[in-house]
Amino acid sequence: MCNNLYTLITGASEGFGKALAIECASRKMNLILVALPKSKLNSFAESLKQKYEIEVLAIEKDLSIEENCFLVFKEVHELQLSVNMLINNVGISSTMFFSEGNVDFYQKQVKLNVIVTTLLTSLFLDMLKTNKPSHILNVGSLSSFFYLAKKQVYGATKSYIYSFSKSLRGELSSDGINVTVICPGGMNTNATIIMTNKSNNWLARQSIMNPEEVAPIAIKGLLNRKEIIIPGRMNKLFLIIDKLLPSFIIKMIANNHINKFKSYSIGNQNNVPFIGRAY
Ligand SMILES: NC(=O)c1ccc[n+]([C@@H]2O[C@H](COP(=O)([O-])OP(=O)(O)OC[C@H]3O[C@@H](n4cnc5c(N)ncnc54)[C@H](OP(=O)(O)O)[C@@H]3O)[C@@H](O)[C@H]2O)c1
């Protein structure tokens, strides 16, 4: 597919975003990768460029600073690059009681998970309309469907992503823009999460996937214009069970399970017992 069109991926230096970048590169898609400064993004971009003979631009910006979303768009615009695929992947997670978090963390979580997706979609909309057929992939979570203790803010941000994507899809289909939302369950994206996942019970462990398994499912589903992608048989099963069992039983099982998790969040909270990365 190597041409003058680009796929922009946020949070592309690690985890699921990195796996998505590799999958897109293997399909000869030119890339614009965004991640935090000092995230080894440049060397990753260079390796993709060499290996897959594609164009790759790395933009190192902290997206939790709203102005940086505008600067990303400005840079792409000034370089006259044409984006026909926007992958809103960046997001941070937490598993902790609401009282264990602080305002700074929740603000950052809402900014990265909700505002950045909304803002970038708005900024790139005209470009996507010009370069149709075009695609938007929003990364939600299985947490969008369950109202779990210790996942209150994270789950709500992912419910926003789910609802936003479904509404936008209806609106943009006549403009030739496809909108897909992927809702993965647990993925082994980084050391902290891998460690947490290992401590899960047997049933929950069966649903954990590697980002390298999920990324091809995501891109295939996106190109096939699927509305919602739930990767993995176990995750699909969880959703079916959720519909079949009475809600009080679901709540009991889910909350019993989630309460066994150690609390964690990303960032610099000093009142959180266990600090780690996303899911
Ligand atoms: N892992 C799971 O189990 C799971 C399950 C369902 C959904 N998801 C969703 O999948 C997405 C990716 O999660 P992940 O587990 O792959 O996360 P991750 O391993 O923590 O990677 C996050 C990526 O985002 C970048 N990033 C973090 N903060 C940023 C900021 N302020 N500005 C710009 N880039 C930033 C990171 O860059 P650095 O390398 O520089 O930190 C990294 O590239 C999230 O939306 C998450 O909610 C994850």
The ligand as a Gaussian input file, in Angstrom:
#p B3LYP/6-31G(d) Opt

LIG

0 1
 N       -2.992000      -3.194000      28.314000
 C       -4.246000      -3.577000      28.447000
 O       -4.534000      -4.583000      29.092000
 C       -5.349000      -2.799000      27.774000
 C       -6.643000      -3.347000      27.750000
 C       -7.663000      -2.650000      27.141000
 C       -7.403000      -1.420000      26.561000
 N       -6.148000      -0.896000      26.599000
 C       -5.932000       0.419000      25.990000
 O       -4.896000       0.328000      25.016000
 C       -4.236000       1.590000      24.925000
 C       -2.734000       1.378000      25.057000
 O       -2.471000       0.793000      26.325000
 P       -1.090000       0.044000      26.629000
 O       -1.375000      -0.963000      27.680000
 O       -0.446000      -0.373000      25.370000
 O       -0.276000       1.247000      27.298000
 P        1.302000       1.379000      27.561000
 O        2.008000       0.076000      27.411000
 O        1.426000       2.105000      28.861000
 O        1.762000       2.348000      26.366000
 C        1.229000       3.623000      26.313000
 C        1.802000       4.383000      25.136000
 O        1.302000       5.724000      25.217000
 C        2.393000       6.619000      25.346000
 N        2.037000       7.704000      26.236000
 C        1.758000       7.631000      27.573000
 N        1.481000       8.853000      28.050000
 C        1.603000       9.711000      26.997000
 C        1.470000      11.109000      26.853000
 N        1.163000      11.901000      27.891000
 N        1.676000      11.671000      25.637000
 C        2.007000      10.908000      24.577000
 N        2.159000       9.568000      24.642000
 C        1.964000       8.984000      25.846000
 C        3.529000       5.802000      25.918000
 O        4.748000       6.450000      25.623000
 P        6.049000       6.177000      26.574000
 O        6.632000       4.890000      26.103000
 O        6.912000       7.335000      26.316000
 O        5.549000       6.124000      28.002000
 C        3.317000       4.493000      25.165000
 O        3.779000       4.593000      23.849000
 C       -4.824000       2.474000      26.022000
 O       -5.833000       3.296000      25.472000
 C       -5.438000       1.474000      26.980000
 O       -6.496000       2.015000      27.733000
 C       -5.113000      -1.555000      27.188000

